Amino acid sequence: MRLISRWQNSAGERVRIALRLKDLEYTYVPVSSLKADDYRKLNPQELLPALDIGGQIIAQSSAILDYIEETVPEPSLLPSEPIARAQARAFGALVASEMHALTVQRIRRFLQSELKIDDPGVSRWVRHWMTLGFDALEETLEQRAVQWPFCFGDRPGWADLHLIPQISAARRLECDLSRYPLLLAVEQRCVPLDAFRLSRPEAQPDYPDSHNS
Ligand SMILES: N[C@@H](CCC(=O)N[C@@H](CS)C(=O)NCC(=O)O)C(=O)O
């Protein structure tokens, strides 16, 4: 399996974490090592990540995560109890569809360059969608039937692998996260774990040297 990604690719980080939680070996292929045309031929959506399984490409992190979960069911990324299972999926969907998709770099660029929205306006856009999302995520954790150490269980899974990259993205975009003690407590538990630590942007081979200085 080859995972085509980029160091600062939140959707790719979700997949990197999932692969490591399941102890699956994969080759990390920085998109910068491919010609733009070659990547477009592999993945017409041109977004990252893409999973290459012997020449067959799966795009979209949610589809990749489903594929991984279906083909390697154990250890499962999802709770076994159906309601908690659906809630973990809903938590991930909130992050991917209602937060990340609205604040990702190409959306911000479009607001700036096509709609001529100034920097404070773009920051306001980002903070709006991040705040709505994080408020709902925090309240979701408050309302859980059981106050597990991770989002939906005693070990990290689907919800956590969506949450952690989104928290990092929010910090890069200077969002205030101090109002989210439950989310930050989950982050504290995830960060030292190998699956999360080794999936961080700075642990990727294409992480630019300039960021180390
Ligand atoms: N819905 C997509 C989102 C993918 C996405 O927006 N990826 C961004 C980065 S997180 C991207 O490809 N940006 C272009 C780039 O990094 O070159 C998924 O979950 O895979």
PDBQT file of the ligand as one rigid body, heavy atoms in Angstrom, charges set to zero:
ROOT
HETATM    1  N1  LIG A 301     -12.610  15.467   1.631  1.00  0.00    +0.000 N 
HETATM    2  C1  LIG A 301     -11.227  15.248   1.336  1.00  0.00    +0.000 C 
HETATM    3  C2  LIG A 301     -10.454  16.488   1.686  1.00  0.00    +0.000 C 
HETATM    4  C3  LIG A 301      -9.086  16.441   1.134  1.00  0.00    +0.000 C 
HETATM    5  C4  LIG A 301      -8.421  17.791   1.221  1.00  0.00    +0.000 C 
HETATM    6  O1  LIG A 301      -9.062  18.850   1.269  1.00  0.00    +0.000 OA
HETATM    7  N2  LIG A 301      -7.115  17.762   1.210  1.00  0.00    +0.000 N 
HETATM    8  C5  LIG A 301      -6.367  18.971   1.178  1.00  0.00    +0.000 C 
HETATM    9  C6  LIG A 301      -5.361  19.039   2.301  1.00  0.00    +0.000 C 
HETATM   10  S1  LIG A 301      -5.967  18.564   3.872  1.00  0.00    +0.000 SA
HETATM   11  C7  LIG A 301      -5.600  19.035  -0.107  1.00  0.00    +0.000 C 
HETATM   12  O2  LIG A 301      -5.499  18.070  -0.818  1.00  0.00    +0.000 OA
HETATM   13  N3  LIG A 301      -5.008  20.177  -0.406  1.00  0.00    +0.000 N 
HETATM   14  C8  LIG A 301      -4.158  20.297  -1.534  1.00  0.00    +0.000 C 
HETATM   15  C9  LIG A 301      -2.734  20.011  -1.174  1.00  0.00    +0.000 C 
HETATM   16  O3  LIG A 301      -2.443  19.759   0.008  1.00  0.00    +0.000 OA
HETATM   17  O4  LIG A 301      -1.896  20.011  -2.094  1.00  0.00    +0.000 OA
HETATM   18  C10 LIG A 301     -10.710  14.047   2.117  1.00  0.00    +0.000 C 
HETATM   19  O5  LIG A 301     -11.197  13.814   3.223  1.00  0.00    +0.000 OA
HETATM   20  O6  LIG A 301      -9.832  13.330   1.614  1.00  0.00    +0.000 OA
ENDROOT
TORSDOF 0
